[in-house]
Amino acid sequence: MKETTIIERKKIKLKDGVLITGLPGIGLVGRVACKYTVKKLRAEKIADLYSPHFPHQVLMNKKGGMRMLKNSFYIGRGSKRPFVVMLGDVQALTPEGQYELAGRVIEYAKRIGITEIITIGGYSTGKLTEAKRVFGSANNKKMIEKFKKIGVVFGEARGSIIGIAGVLPALAGLNKIDGICLMGETHGGYVDAASAKKVVELLSKYLGFRINLEELEKVAKEGEVAIKQIEDEVKKYMGGEQKEISYIR
């Protein structure tokens, strides 16, 4: 395999479709949000993406088989717009790989009728917060105004967006496709189901799909309790002198 390849399982053509991506990243916010959405909506797989820019390894299963690392596409429908969810095992390892893969995804997106791309990631604050915000960075003013109306915070996130979450919507802009990166607020040092839940709630509102969030909410609460216990233990160990705890990833 010399280049990123997308193998279609089912041919589709959408009208004004949305592509949502959630690959491994900070707090695994995007991956958790997209995987949960696909599972609960019973979304149908329509394509798999393989790339020589992924790590040179395969995954073994319990029955003794193996499979290559991949990203997959699933079709879903909301009452407002149809959408495709892209989730997967890994991201490309190199800058060249990130751009080559993003370019191939955009080609596929345009072919199946995608007019808007939403990537999901995490925005690390290094702090534990109960109220999770969703920050945004978009490739045009129209997208900023549209997502402001549903509660996305713009202008407060600083720095750069690394990986497909940033490269894909930015490159989409050069191809005249609306794009935005939604970043769930997270500590950054653990899998943040609470932040993922906040993003899913926002997406369900934006696209018009119903989803049961009880299971994700349960996981989020369990995670918050565990992290709070760790924080309390560290504070106790430090004699209560340290007000904010910094975790090592």
C-alpha positions in Angstrom: 0.0 0.0 0.0 1.6 3.3 -1.2 -1.2 5.8 -0.4 -4.3 6.2 1.8 -7.1 4.1 0.4 -10.8 4.3 1.1 -12.8 1.1 0.4 -16.5 1.7 0.1 -18.9 -1.0 1.4 -21.9 0.9 0.3 -22.4 3.7 -2.3 -24.2 6.7 -0.9 -25.1 10.2 -2.1 -26.3 12.8 0.4 -27.9 16.1 0.0 -26.2 18.8 2.1 -24.5 16.2 4.3 -22.2 16.7 7.3 -19.1 14.8 8.1 -18.2 14.4 11.8 -14.8 13.0 12.8 -13.6 11.7 16.2 -10.1 10.2 16.2 -7.8 9.6 19.2 -6.7 12.9 20.8 -6.7 14.9 24.0 -8.9 13.2 26.6 -10.2 11.0 23.8 -13.1 13.4 23.7 -13.7 13.0 19.9 -13.3 9.3 19.8 -15.6 8.7 22.8 -18.3 11.1 21.4 -18.3 9.6 17.9 -18.1 5.9 19.0 -21.0 6.4 21.4 -23.1 8.1 18.8 -22.5 5.4 16.2 -23.3 2.7 18.8 -26.5 4.2 20.1 -27.8 5.2 16.7 -26.9 1.9 15.2 -25.2 3.7 12.4 -24.4 1.5 9.3 -20.7 1.2 8.2 -20.3 2.5 4.7 -16.5 2.6 4.2 -13.1 1.8 5.7 -9.9 3.9 5.3 -6.4 2.3 5.4 -3.2 4.2 5.2 0.6 3.5 5.1 0.9 6.5 7.4 -0.6 4.5 10.3 1.7 2.6 12.6 3.2 -0.6 11.1 1.2 -3.0 13.3 -2.0 -5.0 13.2 -4.5 -5.8 16.0 -5.1 -9.3 17.2 -8.5 -10.5 18.4 -9.7 -13.0 21.0 -10.4 -15.7 18.3 -6.8 -15.6 17.0 -7.4 -13.4 14.0 -5.9 -10.1 13.0 -6.9 -6.8 11.3 -5.2 -3.7 10.1 -5.5 -0.4 11.8 -8.2 1.7 10.1 -10.6 4.6 10.3 -14.3 3.8 9.4 -17.2 5.8 8.1 -20.8 5.3 9.3 -24.0 6.8 7.9 -26.6 8.5 10.3 -29.6 10.7 9.8 -30.9 13.6 11.8 -34.2 15.3 11.4 -32.3 18.4 10.1 -29.5 17.0 8.0 -27.9 13.6 7.1 -24.5 13.0 8.5 -21.5 10.6 8.3 -19.4 9.8 11.3 -15.7 9.0 10.9 -13.9 7.2 13.8 -11.0 5.0 14.1 -8.0 3.4 15.8 -5.2 6.0 15.1 -4.1 9.1 13.3 -1.3 9.4 10.8 2.1 9.5 12.3 3.7 12.3 10.2 2.8 15.8 8.9 2.9 14.5 5.4 0.6 11.6 6.4 -1.9 14.0 8.0 -2.2 16.1 4.9 -2.4 13.2 2.5 -5.1 11.5 4.6 -7.0 14.7 5.1 -6.9 15.3 1.3 -8.3 11.8 0.6 -11.1 12.3 3.2 -12.1 15.6 1.5 -12.1 13.9 -1.9 -14.4 11.2 -0.6 -16.6 13.7 1.3 -17.2 15.8 -1.8 -18.1 12.7 -3.8 -20.8 11.6 -1.4 -22.4 15.0 -1.0 -20.7 16.5 2.2 -20.9 20.3 2.4 -19.8 20.7 6.0 -17.1 19.1 8.1 -17.1 19.0 11.9 -14.1 17.6 13.7 -14.1 16.9 17.4 -11.2 17.1 19.8 -10.4 18.0 23.4 -9.1 21.3 24.8 -6.8 20.7 27.7 -7.1 23.2 30.6 -5.2 21.1 33.1 -8.0 21.6 35.6 -11.0 19.6 36.8 -14.3 21.4 36.1 -17.9 20.3 36.6 -19.4 22.5 33.9 -17.9 21.5 30.6 -17.7 24.1 27.8 -17.3 23.4 24.1 -14.8 25.7 22.3 -14.8 26.2 18.6 -12.5 27.3 15.8 -14.0 27.6 12.3 -12.8 28.3 8.8 -15.3 31.0 8.1 -17.5 33.6 9.8 -20.7 31.9 8.8 -19.8 28.8 10.8 -18.8 30.9 13.8 -22.1 32.7 14.0 -24.1 29.5 13.4 -22.4 27.6 16.2 -22.4 30.5 18.6 -26.2 30.3 18.6 -26.1 26.7 20.1 -23.6 27.5 22.8 -20.1 27.0 21.3 -17.5 29.4 22.8 -15.2 31.2 20.3 -12.1 33.3 21.0 -11.1 31.8 24.3 -9.2 28.7 23.1 -5.5 29.5 22.5 -2.6 27.8 20.7 -2.8 25.4 17.9 -4.9 22.4 16.9 -2.7 19.4 16.2 -3.7 16.5 13.9 -6.7 15.8 11.8 -9.0 17.8 14.1 -7.2 21.0 12.8 -5.9 20.0 9.4 -9.2 18.6 8.0 -11.4 21.7 8.5 -8.6 24.1 7.5 -8.0 22.1 4.3 -11.7 21.9 3.8 -11.8 25.7 3.6 -9.4 25.6 0.6 -11.9 23.3 -1.1 -14.9 25.6 -0.4 -16.3 23.3 2.3 -17.5 24.8 5.6 -15.5 23.4 8.5 -15.2 23.7 12.3 -13.3 22.0 15.1 -15.3 21.5 18.3 -13.2 21.1 21.4 -14.6 19.7 24.6 -13.2 21.3 27.7 -11.1 18.7 29.5 -8.3 18.2 32.0 -6.4 16.3 29.4 -4.9 13.6 31.6 -7.7 11.0 31.4 -10.5 9.8 29.2 -13.1 12.5 29.6 -16.6 11.0 29.1 -18.2 14.1 30.6 -16.7 16.3 28.0 -17.7 13.8 25.3 -21.3 13.9 26.6 -21.4 17.6 26.3 -20.3 17.5 22.6 -22.9 14.7 21.8 -25.6 16.8 23.3 -24.6 19.8 21.1 -24.4 17.6 18.0 -27.8 16.1 18.6 -29.3 19.5 18.9 -27.5 20.8 15.8 -28.3 17.8 13.5 -31.7 16.9 15.1 -31.2 13.3 16.2 -32.4 11.7 19.5 -29.9 9.8 21.6 -30.0 8.2 25.0 -27.1 9.6 27.0 -27.7 7.6 30.3 -24.9 5.2 29.7 -22.4 7.9 28.8 -23.5 10.0 31.8 -22.9 7.0 34.1 -19.4 6.6 32.8 -18.8 10.3 33.1 -19.9 10.3 36.7 -17.8 7.3 37.6 -14.7 8.9 36.0 -15.3 12.2 37.9 -15.6 10.4 41.2 -12.3 8.5 40.5 -10.4 11.6 39.5 -11.8 13.5 42.6 -10.6 10.7 44.9 -7.1 11.0 43.3 -7.1 14.7 43.7 -8.1 14.4 47.4 -5.5 11.8 48.1 -2.8 13.9 46.5 -3.9 17.0 48.4 -3.8 15.0 51.6 -0.4 13.7 50.8 0.9 17.2 50.1 -0.5 18.5 53.4 -3.2 20.5 51.7 -0.7 23.1 50.5 -1.3 22.5 46.8 -4.6 24.0 45.6 -4.4 22.8 42.0 -3.1 19.4 41.0 -1.2 18.9 37.8 -1.3 15.4 36.4 1.4 13.8 34.2 0.1 12.3 31.0 
